[in-house]
Amino acid sequence: MKWQGRRVSRNVERRSGGSGRAIGGIGGVGGIVILLLGWYFGVDVSGIVGSGSGGGGGTQQVDNSTIDAQDPEIEQFVGVVLADTEDVWGAIFQQQVGEAYNEPKLVLFDGITRSACGTANAATGPFYCPADQDVYLDTAFFRTLKQQLGAGGDFAAAYVVAHEVGHHVQDELGILEQTNRMRSQMSEADANALSVRTELQADCYAGIWAQGTQSMNGTLESGDIEEAMNAAAKIGDDTLQRNAGQAVSPDSFTHGTSEQRQRWFKRGFDSGDMTDCDTFSAPQL
């Protein structure tokens, strides 16, 4: 992914040791999925706790095949990806929704921090909190994504950000509010099934973003889509359960199988049309 030297979003807040500072200008950068072994990915915390313009980046060249917590330009990378989501969804909302897109803030933190949905730490993984409309991302997750989940590459990391922003898009459209309310009135099995549809739509929206940023900026490189597809496969509920030595239990799925996550991401990427991401009316996922 070609990201060095590009616009960095002003909507990134860097927190370390419980404090926060804004990132921007020329500066640096619902449902649950259990990543068995204690890690979580793509979490909509509201479902868990029941709560319901830019600057220039630096041009230093780094190995852009991987992003992890030790990367000195991790803030810039996250800021560039978020800026891309702002550009893509701003245009799509104008064209397909007929409304302005309200940009979310992304909180990039080390260790532990607070959100309007509760405590965020390495165990909760990346998540979107609709209560404050912020995306939360622990820098250590990039290492987990590569080393523990086997999903390395900068575009795999970008897919994580795009998926969580996909939840914000759902929030903007009123989808999260409806699904969270419905899930609170359902049996556990039915609530899980609705969560799967919610998460697969966020994957589809991530695919739309990937197509949009390529059309606008030509940022994709050879192998990028494969990196995202690999990441989607690694965090499918069935794969996570097998890798944890557990029996595959479809009733417990909250995000969908590896095949489903790949297919809906690819559907969004191939289409670019939000109506093609209607997982809720799809007879088969």
Secondary structure as UniProt FT lines:
FT   TURN            4..5
FT   STRAND          8..9
FT   STRAND          12..16
FT   TURN            17..18
FT   STRAND          19..23
FT   TURN            25..26
FT   STRAND          34..35
FT   TURN            36..38
FT   STRAND          39..40
FT   STRAND          43..44
FT   HELIX           45..49
FT   STRAND          54..55
FT   TURN            64..65
FT   TURN            69..70
FT   TURN            72..73
FT   HELIX           74..92
FT   HELIX           93..97
FT   STRAND          105..110
FT   STRAND          112..115
FT   TURN            116..117
FT   STRAND          118..121
FT   TURN            122..124
FT   STRAND          127..129
FT   TURN            130..133
FT   STRAND          134..138
FT   TURN            139..140
FT   HELIX           141..143
FT   HELIX           144..148
FT   HELIX           154..172
FT   TURN            173..174
FT   HELIX           175..183
FT   TURN            184..185
FT   HELIX           188..217
FT   TURN            222..223
FT   HELIX           224..234
FT   HELIX           237..243
FT   TURN            244..245
FT   HELIX           250..252
FT   HELIX           258..271
FT   HELIX           274..277
FT   TURN            279..280
//
